[in-house]
Amino acid sequence: MILRDYQEFGVSALFRYFEENETGNPIIAMPTGTGKSLVIAGFLQEVFHRYAGQRVMCLTHVKELIQQNYGKLRSLWPSAPAGVYSAGLGRKEFYAPIVFAGIASAINCPEDFGRVDLVLIDECHLVSPKEGTMYQELIAALKVRNPFLRVIGLTATHYRLGQGALTEDGGLFTDVPVDMTTFDAFNWFLDEGYLCPLVPRPTKTELKVDGVKIQQGEYNLKQLQLAVDRTELTTQALTEACELASSRKSWLVFASGIEHMEHCCAILNDMGIAATFIHSKISGEERDKRLADYLAGRYQAMVNNGILTTGFDHPGLDCIIMLRPTMSPGLWVQMLGRGTRAVYAEGFDLTTASGRLEAIAASDKRNCLVLDFAGNTRRLGPINDPVLPRKKGAKKGTAPVKICEGCGCYCHASVRVCPNCQYVFPLRAGFKATASTDELIRRNAMPEIVSVNIDRITYKEHKKPGGVSSLKVSYHCGLRVFHEWVCLEHMGYALHRAHDWWREHSSTRPPESVADALKRIGELRQPRAVRVWINRQYPEVRGHEFHAAN
């Protein structure tokens, strides 16, 4: 098994972080389906190659993720000195230098693990900043043996309701050196054929949450189930789902509680859709059997409430039916992420973007249909640009979505062309519902680009607190100064743009860091002018004009 380029970037970024920071606990943010487990595996292999004698714990909350992460390490590094500590898996190999453990098992006997140098937490958005929680108690106990213990988090959603960013409010984590979940980065994964696109459609039926109280930022679960679990309304929604998803092979239904889940399953079976459900009140053995039957195609629909929001890997999933309203952007993104794993048809070159995209187009799963009966898309936004939670009391943003007039799908407010049906949105289109702010309208205004002569150019490192360094290039043009940022230490689309920028200015290979770039400024050709998008709040450099070659 070989790491992809962006996975290698994640591994190298972690080492760079620890080389530059004597304290701090970083987060690697990656969308669901892009291979966090391989970043963990690649990092561990390199750690033990560079620093023999380390002891590492890899923690998570469900046995499926423990198995997955352990298996990926074995695939990449068959001789890894690794073991598993999980009551659910019947293994207690606490003596291994690398231990993949379930937090519910490890918290019972932290002293068994001795001195631990490094802890990796998968799905780290589940780590509460409050003392007394399992993760916090275990880490505190491990720090008694090793006060210099460092922690790495991995997640697709580096934020929590009530806390905002996981690096805020004195939480366990301090920095996000790599964020592959940004709007541009997520779209890069789609363009490169690493993820399967979602097709989110509004529905005629929508669940009503009027009168449901909000506690700690989320709907009261007991009141939510009472409001949503109505036979007539659920039947109406699932009837519509059967019409819209008739060609879809594997459905995942998110319901609003155990009783609602069982009622949904019964209604689907009455409609001729083979369905099953899993929840916390059935045995682990029965749960595993039902999941195995669903994955084998014996059931078309799996109904759940919260069990399959993280750690559930089913690439063939091609329809998500949302019957669970939520106020949590993290939960929303995690639920949607179940459908973004790609399926590749055989016979294509998967080492190239064109090959991967062709393989997806020729597969049984060209995209994943999302039927949002819960109104979450309008409330929380699309998966690649959700409305992020803020600290308690802070003003919330609005969801940047609009509805395509061609196919009826939800689209990001800034797009000019619908990614599903290729409908071209007219300029200055009136955005529906939550997509009507002036900023979003300005994004679609016709740009006015002018050429401006340069007097001199300056270069320096730019880094926001907790962010990744970039090369800040300032073009001094008379009394005006225009800036652009060359993101040599980022990933995905931003990194590709940075490499293209360097190649435009030099015939030498692009540097790997900003520090290296500053040492090599003399290799750059100096443009005589820049083309600037001038009619926006912050003018943007869109191109460079060089002197003609001799």
Secondary structure, 3 states (H helix, E strand, C coil): CCCCHHHHHHHHHHHHHHHHCCCCCEEEECCCCCCHHHHHHHHHHHHHHHCCCCCEEEEECCHHHHHHHHHHHHHHCCCCCEEEEECCCCEECCCCCEEEEEHHHHCCCHHHHCCCCEEEEECHHHCCCCCCCHHHHHHHHHHHHCCCCEEEEEECCCEECECEECCCCCCCCCEEEEECCCHHHHHHHHHCCCECCEEEECCCCCCCCCCCCEECCEECHHHHHHHHCCHHHHHHHHHHHHHHCCCCCCEEEECCCHHHHHHHHHHHHHCCCCEEECCCCCCHHHHHHHHHHHHCCCCCEEEECCCCCCCCCCCCCCEEEECCCCCCHHHHHHHHHCCCECCCCCCCCCCCHHHHHHHHHCCCCCCEEEEECCCHHHHHCCCCCCCCCCECCCCCCCCCEEECCCCCCEEECCCCECCCCCCECCCCCCCCCCCCCHHHHHHCCCCCEEEEECCEEEEEEECCCCCCCEEEEEEEECCEEEEEEECCCCCHHHHHHHHHHHHHHCCCCCCCCHHHHHHCHHHCCCCCEEEEECCCCCCEEEEEECCCCC
